[in-house]
Each structure stands twice: as C-alpha cells, then as structure tokens.
C-alpha cells in the first residue's frame, strides 16, 4: 500500500492524508519546503528533506522551498504578516505598501476588467459571462502577492479552468444580491458581504460554487460589521483615486481589494473549521487534506 503523508502546517496543525503525488505538487507550488515537518504513515514527524522519496523531489523539481503561493495545501509563513486584531486602517495601510511595488500591473488588471464591462452593447453580457472567472484570476494574483509572488496582468486570465464554477457563483451571487437590494437595500449589503470571499475560495480550491459560497458565509460570521466598515473605508480611497485624474481609481481599486485579501487571510486564521470544510486546489481523491489557515 502506498505511503500516506501528513503535513504539519505553519499553524501547527496536521493536514492529510496526502499521497506522494500530492506532496510533489505542493513542493512544486512552493507549499512544502525542505524544512517542513512531514509524518509518513504512523512514523514520527521529520523534516521533508529527511525522507529519501521526498528529498529527491526538491532536486528534481528544482524548488527552493520558499515563497509560498496561495492555495489549499500546507502553507509556509505568509509574506504579508497578519496582525492580532481586525483593524480597518491597518489593513488599508498594509495594502498600500503591498500594492506600491506592483501598482502598474494591478492597475492594468482592473482597467481591463472595467473596460470589458463597459463595452457598448455587449458590456453587460461580457461582464456576466466572464466577470466571475476574471475575478477568480484577480484573487489568485492578489493572494499570491500576499504570499510573496509578483503579480502579473496575465494572471487575471489564468483561472479559466474554473470557468463553470466561477460563472455559476457570479450568476447566483449577482441575482440574489440584486434581489436583496430590492428588498430595502440592507439585505443586499448583508448578502454582498456574506458572499464576498466566494471568488477568493474558488481562487484557492477546486471546490463547487455553492461550497465556496458556504465557506465565505462561514468565514465572515461574527465579523460582518467589521467587513462593512472596511467597505466604507474604501469609499474615501476610491474618491481620492477619482480626484487623481480619474485614472487613479485603477490604483485605488487594487488597494481596496488587497485590504480585503488581508482580511480574508486574517479570517482564515480565525475560522480554521470553515477553511477545512472544502478540499484543496486540485483535489481529485475523496480523502484530500483540508486547507489550513495561514497567519
């Protein structure tokens, strides 16, 4: 019987069982480093490089064992440090520092996204059909940036393997949120906040659209008022962007969404049960390890 591995995540929790192929993929994606603790079957936990069949993977894949991308596998420490408390302007300030070195690429993403939705006659159709999958791609870029990867405009087009689930999530969330806004606005705001992180979940995990919406619901529980305040804090940022020759809004938008990406990571650390409810990115077997919180 093939060996099964359990990974000790950055949060100290154990994740698995995982096959040799799973561990190989996680090493390739940067989620398992040579010093990551691994437990094979019922053996004691040792560093990954201490297991011969795992050690060879670091050489054959030429992986340095650092700079983890976002995802459902065992993470290394995130490049963006998470603070102990949910502080709106701390998230905003940290988001600005993260966006500054990459503002041109990020502004380009949001410019393209906005331009596609404003095409005369076809804009609403394009936004409805492709808006979800482009949002998933943008979330992948932002979460990768939090974990130390340089964002690139092409990343927003890198999630078309998730097109079906992204489209369904976008359609269902748009319709239900619209109905909520028609019911005296407040229900629409609540639903918007409740499902805000659905595309972030889809960006990290190969899960169904409804599971992603449920995970977003669970992650936001107990913090929806604070997320609403974070949303309100985006308004003056966007106004400053509009005042900066209007084009500044395409810098303000990534700052705001990066602040929400930081909040997402923060919530993952506070709701590990919600995070572990869905399978990891590319889960194919029925017993894939759950995604641990990062932080």
C-alpha positions in Angstrom: 0.0 0.0 0.0 1.5 3.4 -1.0 2.7 5.6 1.9 0.4 8.3 3.2 1.9 11.6 4.4 0.6 14.2 6.9 2.0 17.7 6.8 2.5 19.9 9.8 1.3 23.3 8.6 2.6 26.7 9.6 -0.2 27.0 12.1 1.0 23.8 13.9 -2.0 21.7 12.7 -1.7 18.4 10.9 -3.1 18.1 7.4 -3.7 14.9 5.4 -3.5 12.2 4.5 -1.8 13.1 1.2 -0.3 10.9 -1.4 3.2 11.2 -2.8 1.7 12.9 -5.9 0.0 15.5 -3.6 3.3 16.2 -1.8 5.1 16.5 -5.1 2.5 19.0 -6.3 2.8 21.0 -3.1 6.5 21.2 -3.4 6.3 22.3 -7.0 3.8 25.0 -5.9 6.0 26.1 -3.0 3.7 25.0 -0.2 6.1 22.4 1.3 9.7 23.4 2.0 12.7 21.1 2.8 12.3 22.0 6.5 8.5 21.4 6.6 7.6 18.7 9.1 6.1 15.6 7.5 4.8 12.4 9.1 4.8 9.3 7.0 2.1 6.8 7.9 2.4 6.3 11.7 6.0 7.4 11.9 7.3 10.4 13.9 7.3 13.8 12.2 10.6 14.7 10.5 11.7 17.4 8.1 10.6 16.7 4.5 14.2 16.5 3.3 14.8 13.6 5.7 12.6 11.3 3.7 14.5 10.0 0.7 11.5 9.8 -1.6 10.5 13.4 -0.7 14.1 14.8 -0.7 14.6 13.7 -4.3 11.6 15.9 -5.3 13.3 19.1 -4.2 16.2 18.3 -6.5 14.2 17.0 -9.5 11.7 19.9 -9.3 14.4 22.5 -8.6 12.2 24.1 -5.9 14.0 26.4 -3.5 11.4 25.7 -0.8 10.3 29.3 -0.2 7.8 32.0 -1.3 4.5 30.1 -0.9 1.7 30.8 -3.3 -1.9 30.8 -2.0 -3.8 27.6 -2.0 -5.3 24.6 -0.3 -2.1 22.8 0.7 0.0 23.2 3.7 1.5 26.7 3.7 4.7 28.2 4.7 4.6 31.5 6.6 2.9 34.2 4.5 5.0 37.1 3.2 2.4 39.6 4.5 2.3 39.5 8.3 -1.2 39.3 9.8 -1.9 41.4 12.9 -3.6 40.2 16.0 -6.7 42.4 15.6 -9.0 43.3 12.8 -8.1 46.9 12.2 -9.6 48.5 9.1 -6.9 51.2 8.6 -4.1 48.8 9.4 -5.3 46.6 6.5 -5.5 49.6 4.3 -2.0 50.8 5.1 -0.6 47.4 4.6 -2.4 47.0 1.4 -0.9 50.3 0.1 2.6 49.1 0.9 1.9 45.8 -0.9 0.4 47.4 -4.0 3.1 50.2 -4.4 5.8 48.0 -6.0 3.3 46.4 -8.3 0.8 49.2 -8.9 1.2 49.2 -12.7 0.4 45.5 -13.2 -2.5 45.7 -10.7 -3.9 48.9 -12.2 -3.8 47.2 -15.6 -5.8 44.3 -14.4 -8.6 46.5 -13.0 -8.5 48.7 -16.1 -9.0 45.7 -18.4 -11.7 44.3 -16.1 -13.6 47.6 -16.1 -13.1 48.2 -19.8 -14.5 44.7 -20.7 -17.6 45.6 -18.7 -18.1 48.9 -20.3 -18.1 47.8 -24.0 -21.0 49.4 -25.7 -24.0 47.0 -26.2 -22.0 43.9 -25.2 -20.6 45.1 -21.9 -23.2 43.6 -19.5 -23.1 40.3 -21.3 -19.3 40.1 -21.2 -19.3 41.0 -17.5 -22.0 38.4 -16.7 -20.3 35.6 -18.6 -16.6 36.4 -17.9 -16.8 38.6 -14.8 -16.6 35.6 -12.4 -13.6 33.8 -13.9 -11.7 37.1 -14.2 -12.4 37.9 -10.6 -11.1 34.5 -9.6 -7.9 35.2 -11.6 -7.5 38.6 -9.9 -8.0 37.0 -6.5 -5.3 34.5 -7.4 -2.9 37.3 -8.2 -3.7 39.2 -5.1 -3.4 36.3 -2.7 -0.2 35.3 -4.5 1.1 38.8 -3.8 0.3 38.4 -0.1 2.3 35.2 -0.1 5.3 36.7 -1.9 4.7 36.2 -5.6 4.9 39.1 -8.1 1.5 39.8 -9.7 1.3 40.0 -13.5 -1.6 41.1 -15.7 -1.7 37.7 -17.4 -2.7 36.2 -14.0 -6.2 37.5 -14.3 -6.7 35.2 -17.3 -5.3 32.2 -15.6 -8.4 30.8 -13.9 -10.4 29.6 -17.0 -10.1 26.0 -15.7 -12.6 27.3 -13.0 -14.9 28.9 -15.6 -18.0 26.9 -14.8 -17.9 27.3 -11.1 -16.9 31.0 -11.3 -19.7 31.7 -13.8 -22.3 30.0 -11.5 -21.0 31.8 -8.4 -21.1 35.1 -10.2 -24.6 34.5 -11.6 -26.1 33.3 -8.3 -24.5 35.9 -6.1 -25.5 38.7 -8.6 -29.1 37.6 -8.8 -29.6 37.0 -5.0 -27.7 40.2 -4.1 -29.8 42.2 -6.5 -33.0 40.8 -5.0 -31.6 41.7 -1.6 -31.0 45.3 -2.7 -34.5 45.5 -4.0 -35.7 44.5 -0.5 -34.9 47.8 1.2 -31.1 47.7 0.4 -29.9 46.3 3.7 -30.4 42.7 2.9 -28.4 43.2 -0.3 -25.5 44.7 1.6 -25.6 41.8 4.0 -25.6 39.2 1.2 -22.8 41.0 -0.6 -20.6 40.9 2.5 -21.6 37.3 3.3 -20.5 36.0 -0.1 -17.7 38.5 -0.8 -15.0 35.9 -0.4 -16.6 33.2 -2.7 -14.2 34.1 -5.5 -11.2 34.0 -3.2 -12.2 30.5 -2.2 -12.5 29.5 -5.8 -9.1 31.0 -6.5 -7.5 28.7 -3.9 -9.6 25.5 -4.0 -11.1 23.2 -6.5 -14.5 23.3 -4.9 -18.0 23.8 -6.2 -19.5 27.3 -6.4 -22.0 26.6 -3.6 -19.3 25.2 -1.3 -17.3 28.3 -2.0 -20.3 30.5 -1.1 -20.9 28.5 2.1 -17.2 28.8 3.1 -17.4 32.6 2.5 -20.5 32.6 4.7 -18.7 30.8 7.5 -15.6 32.9 7.3 -17.5 36.2 7.6 -19.6 35.0 10.6 -19.0 37.3 13.5 -17.1 39.9 11.5 -19.6 41.2 9.0 -19.9 44.5 10.7 -16.2 45.0 10.6 -16.1 44.0 6.9 -18.8 46.6 6.3 -16.6 49.2 8.0 -13.7 48.0 5.7 -16.1 48.5 2.8 -16.9 52.0 4.0 -13.2 52.8 4.3 -12.8 52.0 0.6 -15.1 55.0 -0.3 -12.6 57.8 0.5 -9.8 55.8 -1.1 -11.8 55.5 -4.3 -12.7 59.2 -4.1 -9.1 60.1 -3.9 -8.5 57.9 -6.9 -11.2 59.7 -8.9 -9.7 63.0 -8.0 -6.3 61.9 -9.2 -7.2 62.4 -12.9 -9.8 59.7 -12.6 -7.3 57.0 -13.7 -6.1 56.9 -10.0 -9.2 54.8 -9.3 -7.4 51.9 -11.0 -4.7 52.1 -8.3 -7.3 52.7 -5.5 -9.3 49.5 -6.5 -6.4 47.1 -6.0 -5.5 48.8 -2.7 -9.1 48.2 -1.5 -9.3 44.6 -2.8 -5.8 43.9 -1.3 -7.1 45.1 2.0 -10.0 42.6 1.7 -7.4 39.9 0.8 -5.6 40.6 4.0 -8.9 40.4 5.9 -9.6 37.1 4.1 -6.3 35.7 5.3 -7.0 37.0 8.8 -10.4 35.4 8.9 -8.9 32.1 7.7 -6.7 32.1 10.7 -9.7 32.8 13.0 -12.0 30.2 11.4 -9.9 27.1 10.7 -13.1 24.9 10.8 -14.5 26.9 7.9 -11.3 26.7 5.9 -11.0 22.9 6.4 -14.6 22.4 5.2 -13.5 22.3 1.5 -10.9 20.3 -0.4 -7.6 21.8 -1.6 -6.9 23.2 -5.0 -6.8 20.2 -7.4 -8.3 17.7 -5.0 -9.1 14.7 -7.1 -9.3 11.9 -4.5 -12.1 11.7 -1.9 -9.6 12.0 1.0 -7.7 15.1 0.2 -6.2 17.1 3.1 -8.0 20.2 4.2 -6.7 23.7 3.8 -5.2 25.2 6.9 -5.4 28.8 8.0 -2.4 31.0 7.2 -1.2 33.6 9.6 
